[in-house]
Amino acid sequence: MDVNIWLCQYLIFDFTFSFLCAQRKLLIATQNASIKEIDLQTRTVTVLYELGDTAYSIDYDSKNRQVYFPRYFNNDIMRFGYPTGFIVVQKVVTTGNRPTGLALDSIHNHIYWTENTVSVGRIVRCDLDGSNVTVISQSLSYPFVIRLDVKNSWMYFVERYSKIYKSRLDFTGQIVIKNIVSDVICFDIDTEKERLYWIEEHTADLSSVMVDRSDLKTIINTNCKVSNAPICKSIAIDIFGNNIYFSNNNQLAVSNTSPGLGFIVLYNDTNRIDSIYSISCKKITYVSGVCI
């Protein structure tokens, strides 16, 4: 690649990253450990809650200012107020076996989650307060991640070893977006640009496709298998603007949605990073011009 072209791409990537850093924070959950807040401007890391379990997803109800997460081994979904000076964790609902993916529909006040037992995998829904539990589907094979496009009434979910699907929120109109060659436990959607992103376990490729199944492409190779083989796993991913945040085992990294720009490691934890959620200042509040 021509040096001038590479430099221009790097500067664009760096500017985009720096601009977004000034606007928000990240929440991460680490394996059998804790939920942490990372200030991307100061690189300050704060433990919000000693999890003592595994949480494969985090979502945020900006209307009621509540963070929701499932506890994989405790078989429940929890929440706490954020931002706040004092974390108070509440149980929302007891789930079935091994809840993994979680997604909020704040418009209709619903929580959707997956239960990933191989033989009887389910997608379940309840109200934000834990009431009105409804089984949406109970015939899936190892469902793991779930994402919602509430505006267009679509649900996206991954059967971990076979397919990426979309369906209506009531589970009608199912469409196979992508057949999976290997394990996928790392998936997100950019609802504004209508693109899906995921990392395949076997190749460590971070790939993307439009929701209509067009324009399939590889964004980067995350080097997960090269740098930490054979234990490295990419379990968490989060899309925010032009940035892609993802985990390489215990590393938190950021890339760009444009292919071929590489990635930057932002943070190294002592435990594997299992979920990531971007917090936008627009969704929270400002105090003296500072996002809190």
Disulfide bonds with the S-S distance in Angstrom:
Cys224-Cys232 1.84
Cys281-Cys291 2.27
